[in-house]
Amino acid sequence: MEIAIVVAVVVVALAFDYTNGFHDAANAIATSVSTRALTPRIALIMAAVMNFIGALLGQEVAKTVQGVITIDGVSANHGLVIVLAGLLGAITWNLITWYYGLPSSSSHALIGGLVGAGLAGGVTIEWSTIVEKVVIPMVASPIVGFSLAFAVMLSIMWIFRRRNPHKVFRGFRVAQTFSAAALALGHGLQDAQKTMGVIFLAVTTAGYYSADDESLPLWIVLAAATAISLGTYSGGWRIMRTLGRRIIHLDPARGFSAEAAGAAVLYTTAFVFHAPISTTHTITSAIMGAGATKRFSAVRWGVARSIVTAWVLTFPMAGLAAAVVYFVCRFIFQLP
C-alpha cells in the first residue's frame, strides 16, 4: 500500500508540474509574442528549453516548500495521503483558472493545497515559514515587479528620447529574445523546484530518504525539470492572450522592461531569499508597471482587477479543494 501511494504522489506531482508548465507558459513569452519579437512556436520551444535548464540551477526553493508542513504524529500512509491531497487540490484550482484564462499562481495553489490538506489531516503547519517565505514575498514581489518595470521603462524612454522610435523598437525586439529567455530560466528555477520539494517531502515521509540530506536525489531534479518543460511546450494560449494583450498592448521596449524586471525579481527571491514566489504575480505586475509609463489609463484595470481577485482566492480555494480531496482519499485508502 505504501509503495503504491508513493508512486501515486510522484505521478500526481509530475502531473502538477506539467500543468504548471502549460498554465504558466504564457508568463515568459506572452509579451514577446504580443510584440512579435518571437513567433509563438519558437517562443514555446525557447521557453521549454530554458525552463529545463533553470530547474537544474538550484534547490533552495525546494527545501522551503518541503518545510511548509511537518508530517509528524501520523503514519507514513496518512502523511502520504496528505501530500497527495495537497497536490490534487492545487491541480484542481489550476485547471479551473486555466479554463477561465486567469493567470493565477500555481505556486500559491500548491502551498495552499498543502496547508489545506495538512489542516484537515491534523499535522503541523509551519506558519512562520509560510509568513516569511510565502505571504510577505506574495505581497512584495508584485509591488517590486511593478515599480522596477516602471523605473526601467522610464530610464529607456529618457535614454532613447532623441532616437528614431522605429529603430529603437527594432532593437528591443532583438533584446526581447534575451529577456524572454531570462524570464523562462527564472520560471524553471522557481516553479520546477516547488514540485521537487513536494516529491522529496513524500519520499522522506515514506522513509526512503532523510529530510536532512544536503541535496535532492538526481532523479527528482531531472523528472521535475522534464515535466515542467514538456508542459511549457504544450502551451497556454488562453492565458497568453490575457497577459499579452488584454492587460495592455505592449510595444517591444515595454515588453523588454517587463521581462527584465520580472527575471530580476525571480532570481533575487530564489537565490537570496529562497522564497517560492509566483512567476504569474511577478510578470503580470511588471507588465502593468511597464504599461503604466504610457499613462495609467492605458492599463485595462478591469482585467487587472479580475486577475487580482484570482490571486486572493487561490490560497484559500486550493486549500479548500485539498481538504475535500483529503477526506475522499482517506475514505478510499481506509485510513483510521
C-alpha positions as CSV (number, residue, x, y, z in Angstrom):
1,M,0.0,0.0,0.0
2,E,2.8,2.5,1.0
3,I,4.7,2.0,-2.3
4,A,1.5,2.4,-4.3
5,I,0.8,5.8,-2.5
6,V,4.4,6.9,-3.0
7,V,4.1,6.2,-6.8
8,A,0.8,7.9,-6.9
9,V,2.2,11.0,-5.2
10,V,5.2,11.2,-7.6
11,V,3.0,10.7,-10.6
12,V,0.5,13.4,-9.4
13,A,3.3,15.7,-8.5
14,L,4.8,15.5,-12.0
15,A,1.3,16.0,-13.4
16,F,1.1,19.2,-11.4
17,D,4.5,20.2,-12.7
18,Y,3.2,19.6,-16.2
19,T,0.0,21.6,-15.6
20,N,2.2,24.3,-14.0
21,G,4.2,24.4,-17.3
22,F,1.3,24.9,-19.6
23,H,-0.6,27.1,-17.1
24,D,2.5,29.4,-16.7
25,A,3.9,29.1,-20.2
26,A,2.5,32.5,-21.0
27,N,4.4,34.1,-18.2
28,A,7.7,34.0,-20.0
29,I,6.6,34.5,-23.6
30,A,3.3,36.4,-23.8
31,T,5.0,39.8,-24.1
32,S,7.5,38.6,-26.7
33,V,4.7,37.1,-28.8
34,S,2.4,40.1,-28.4
35,T,5.2,42.5,-29.7
36,R,6.0,40.0,-32.5
37,A,9.6,39.7,-31.2
38,L,9.1,35.9,-31.4
39,T,6.7,33.6,-33.1
40,P,4.5,31.5,-30.8
41,R,6.2,28.2,-31.7
42,I,9.7,29.5,-31.4
43,A,8.9,31.2,-28.2
44,L,7.4,28.0,-26.7
45,I,10.5,25.9,-27.7
46,M,12.8,28.5,-26.2
47,A,10.8,28.7,-23.0
48,A,10.7,24.9,-22.7
49,V,14.5,24.6,-23.0
50,M,15.2,27.5,-20.6
51,N,12.7,26.0,-18.1
52,F,14.6,22.8,-18.1
53,I,18.0,24.5,-17.6
54,G,16.6,26.8,-14.9
55,A,15.3,23.8,-13.0
56,L,18.8,22.4,-12.6
57,L,20.3,25.6,-11.2
58,G,19.3,25.4,-7.5
59,Q,17.4,23.6,-4.7
60,E,16.9,26.2,-2.1
61,V,13.2,26.9,-3.0
62,A,12.5,23.2,-3.0
63,K,13.8,23.0,0.6
64,T,11.5,25.9,1.6
65,V,8.4,24.1,0.0
66,Q,9.4,20.9,1.8
67,G,9.3,22.7,5.1
68,V,5.8,24.2,4.7
69,I,4.3,21.3,6.7
70,T,5.9,18.9,9.1
71,I,4.3,15.5,8.9
72,D,4.5,14.1,12.4
73,G,2.2,12.1,14.7
74,V,0.6,10.2,11.8
75,S,1.5,7.0,9.9
76,A,3.6,7.2,6.7
77,N,0.5,6.2,4.7
78,H,-1.5,9.0,6.3
79,G,1.2,11.5,5.7
80,L,1.5,10.5,2.0
81,V,-2.3,10.9,1.6
82,I,-2.0,14.5,3.0
83,V,0.7,15.3,0.4
84,L,-1.4,13.6,-2.4
85,A,-4.5,15.6,-1.4
86,G,-2.5,18.9,-1.4
87,L,-1.3,18.2,-4.9
88,L,-4.8,17.3,-6.2
89,G,-6.3,20.4,-4.6
90,A,-3.7,22.6,-6.3
91,I,-4.2,20.9,-9.7
92,T,-8.0,21.4,-9.4
93,W,-7.6,25.1,-8.8
94,N,-5.0,25.4,-11.6
95,L,-7.4,23.8,-14.1
96,I,-10.3,26.0,-13.0
97,T,-8.3,29.2,-13.5
98,W,-6.7,27.9,-16.7
99,Y,-10.2,27.2,-18.2
100,Y,-11.3,30.8,-17.5
101,G,-8.0,32.2,-18.7
102,L,-7.0,33.7,-15.4
103,P,-3.2,33.9,-14.6
104,S,-3.5,32.7,-11.0
105,S,-0.5,31.4,-9.1
106,S,0.4,27.7,-9.4
107,S,2.9,28.3,-6.5
108,H,0.3,29.6,-4.1
109,A,-2.1,26.9,-5.3
110,L,0.5,24.3,-4.2
111,I,1.2,26.0,-0.9
112,G,-2.5,26.5,-0.2
113,G,-3.2,22.9,-1.1
114,L,-0.5,21.5,1.2
115,V,-1.8,23.8,4.1
116,G,-5.4,22.8,3.5
117,A,-4.7,19.1,3.4
118,G,-2.3,19.5,6.4
119,L,-5.0,21.2,8.5
120,A,-7.6,18.6,7.5
121,G,-5.0,15.8,8.4
122,G,-4.0,17.3,11.7
123,V,-0.3,17.7,11.0
124,T,2.0,20.7,12.0
125,I,1.7,23.7,9.7
126,E,4.9,25.8,9.8
127,W,3.2,29.2,9.9
128,S,6.4,31.1,10.5
129,T,7.9,29.7,7.2
130,I,4.6,30.5,5.4
131,V,4.5,34.1,6.6
132,E,8.2,34.7,6.0
133,K,8.7,32.8,2.8
134,V,5.2,32.9,1.2
135,V,3.0,35.7,2.4
136,I,5.5,38.5,2.6
137,P,7.0,37.7,-0.8
138,M,3.5,37.2,-2.2
139,V,2.7,40.9,-1.3
140,A,6.2,42.3,-2.0
141,S,7.0,40.7,-5.4
142,P,4.2,42.3,-7.4
143,I,5.0,45.7,-5.9
144,V,8.7,45.3,-6.7
145,G,7.9,43.9,-10.2
146,F,5.6,46.9,-11.0
147,S,8.0,49.5,-9.6
148,L,11.1,48.0,-11.2
149,A,9.5,47.7,-14.7
150,F,8.1,51.2,-14.4
151,A,11.6,52.5,-13.5
152,V,13.3,50.5,-16.2
153,M,10.9,51.8,-18.9
154,L,11.2,55.4,-17.7
155,S,15.0,55.1,-18.0
156,I,14.7,53.7,-21.5
157,M,12.3,56.5,-22.5
158,W,14.9,59.1,-21.2
159,I,18.0,57.4,-22.8
160,F,16.4,56.9,-26.2
161,R,14.3,60.1,-26.2
162,R,16.1,61.6,-29.2
163,R,16.3,58.4,-31.3
164,N,14.1,57.1,-34.1
165,P,11.3,55.1,-32.4
166,H,11.2,52.5,-35.3
167,K,14.9,51.8,-35.0
168,V,14.6,51.6,-31.2
169,F,11.7,49.2,-31.3
170,R,13.6,47.0,-33.8
171,G,16.5,46.8,-31.4
172,F,14.3,45.9,-28.5
173,R,12.6,43.2,-30.5
174,V,16.0,41.5,-30.6
175,A,16.7,42.3,-26.9
176,Q,13.4,40.6,-26.1
177,T,14.7,37.3,-27.2
178,F,17.2,37.5,-24.4
179,S,14.9,39.0,-21.8
180,A,12.2,36.3,-22.5
181,A,14.9,33.6,-22.2
182,A,16.0,35.0,-18.9
183,L,12.4,35.1,-17.6
184,A,11.9,31.5,-18.7
185,L,15.1,30.5,-16.9
186,G,13.7,32.1,-13.8
187,H,10.4,30.3,-14.2
188,G,12.2,27.0,-14.3
189,L,14.4,28.0,-11.4
190,Q,11.3,28.8,-9.3
191,D,8.5,26.6,-10.3
192,A,10.2,23.2,-11.0
193,Q,11.8,23.4,-7.6
194,K,8.4,23.5,-5.9
195,T,7.5,20.2,-7.4
196,M,10.9,18.8,-6.4
197,G,10.2,19.9,-2.8
198,V,6.8,18.1,-2.7
199,I,8.2,14.9,-4.1
200,F,11.1,15.0,-1.6
201,L,8.6,15.6,1.2
202,A,6.7,12.4,0.1
203,V,9.8,10.2,-0.2
204,T,11.1,11.4,3.2
205,T,7.7,10.8,4.8
206,A,7.9,7.2,3.4
207,G,11.4,6.9,4.9
208,Y,13.3,6.4,1.6
209,Y,15.5,9.5,2.2
210,S,16.4,11.7,5.1
211,A,14.9,15.2,5.3
212,D,18.3,16.4,6.4
213,D,20.0,15.4,3.1
214,E,22.1,18.3,1.7
215,S,20.9,17.8,-1.9
216,L,17.9,16.3,-3.6
217,P,18.2,12.9,-5.5
218,L,19.1,13.5,-9.1
219,W,16.1,11.5,-10.4
220,I,13.7,14.0,-8.6
221,V,15.5,17.0,-10.2
222,L,15.5,15.6,-13.7
223,A,11.9,14.3,-13.5
224,A,10.6,17.7,-12.4
225,A,12.7,19.6,-15.0
226,T,11.4,17.4,-17.8
227,A,7.8,17.6,-16.7
228,I,7.7,21.4,-16.5
229,S,9.5,21.8,-19.8
230,L,7.1,19.4,-21.6
231,G,4.1,21.3,-20.0
232,T,5.5,24.6,-21.2
233,Y,5.9,23.3,-24.8
234,S,2.3,22.3,-24.8
235,G,1.5,26.0,-24.4
236,G,-1.0,28.2,-22.5
237,W,-2.8,30.2,-25.2
238,R,-5.8,31.4,-23.1
239,I,-3.6,33.0,-20.5
240,M,-1.1,34.3,-23.1
241,R,-3.9,36.4,-24.6
242,T,-4.7,37.8,-21.1
243,L,-1.1,38.7,-20.4
244,G,-0.1,39.8,-23.8
245,R,-3.0,41.9,-25.0
246,R,-5.9,42.2,-22.6
247,I,-4.0,44.0,-19.8
248,I,-2.3,46.4,-22.2
249,H,-1.0,46.3,-25.8
250,L,2.8,46.4,-25.3
251,D,5.5,47.7,-27.6
252,P,8.9,45.9,-27.7
253,A,10.6,48.4,-25.3
254,R,7.9,47.9,-22.7
255,G,7.9,44.1,-23.3
256,F,11.7,44.1,-22.6
257,S,11.2,46.2,-19.5
258,A,8.6,43.9,-18.1
259,E,10.6,40.7,-18.8
260,A,13.9,42.1,-17.5
261,A,12.2,43.3,-14.3
262,G,10.4,40.0,-13.8
263,A,13.5,38.0,-14.3
264,A,15.4,40.1,-11.8
265,V,12.8,39.5,-9.1
266,L,12.7,35.8,-9.8
267,Y,16.5,35.4,-9.5
268,T,16.7,37.5,-6.4
269,T,14.0,35.7,-4.5
270,A,15.3,32.3,-5.5
271,F,19.0,32.8,-4.8
272,V,18.9,35.3,-2.0
273,F,15.7,34.8,-0.1
274,H,14.9,31.1,-1.1
275,A,11.2,32.2,-1.4
276,P,8.8,30.3,-3.7
277,I,7.2,33.4,-5.3
278,S,4.6,33.4,-8.0
279,T,6.0,33.9,-11.5
280,T,2.5,34.9,-12.6
281,H,2.2,37.7,-10.0
282,T,5.6,38.9,-10.9
283,I,5.3,39.2,-14.7
284,T,1.7,40.4,-14.6
285,S,2.6,43.3,-12.2
286,A,5.7,44.0,-14.3
287,I,3.6,44.3,-17.4
288,M,1.3,46.7,-15.6
289,G,4.3,48.7,-14.5
290,A,5.8,49.0,-17.9
291,G,2.4,49.8,-19.5
292,A,1.7,52.5,-16.9
293,T,4.5,54.6,-18.3
294,K,2.3,55.4,-21.3
295,R,-0.4,56.6,-18.9
296,F,-2.2,54.9,-16.1
297,S,-5.4,54.8,-18.0
298,A,-3.7,52.7,-20.7
299,V,-3.7,49.7,-18.4
300,R,-7.0,47.8,-18.5
301,W,-7.5,47.9,-14.8
302,G,-10.8,45.9,-15.0
303,V,-8.9,42.9,-16.4
304,A,-6.2,43.5,-13.8
305,R,-8.9,43.5,-11.0
306,S,-10.2,40.1,-12.1
307,I,-6.6,38.8,-12.0
308,V,-6.0,40.2,-8.5
309,T,-9.3,38.5,-7.4
310,A,-7.9,35.2,-8.7
311,W,-4.7,35.8,-6.8
312,V,-6.6,36.5,-3.5
313,L,-8.8,33.4,-3.9
314,T,-6.0,31.0,-4.9
315,F,-4.6,30.2,-1.4
316,P,-7.9,29.5,0.4
317,M,-9.7,27.9,-2.6
318,A,-6.8,25.5,-3.3
319,G,-6.7,24.7,0.4
320,L,-10.5,24.0,0.5
321,A,-10.2,21.8,-2.6
322,A,-7.3,19.9,-1.0
323,A,-9.2,19.4,2.3
324,V,-12.2,17.9,0.4
325,V,-9.8,15.6,-1.6
326,Y,-8.1,14.6,1.7
327,F,-11.4,13.3,3.2
328,V,-12.2,11.5,-0.1
329,C,-8.7,9.9,-0.2
330,R,-8.9,9.0,3.5
331,F,-12.1,7.0,2.7
332,I,-10.6,5.4,-0.4
333,F,-7.4,4.3,1.4
334,Q,-9.4,3.3,4.5
335,L,-7.2,5.3,6.9
336,P,-8.2,5.4,10.6
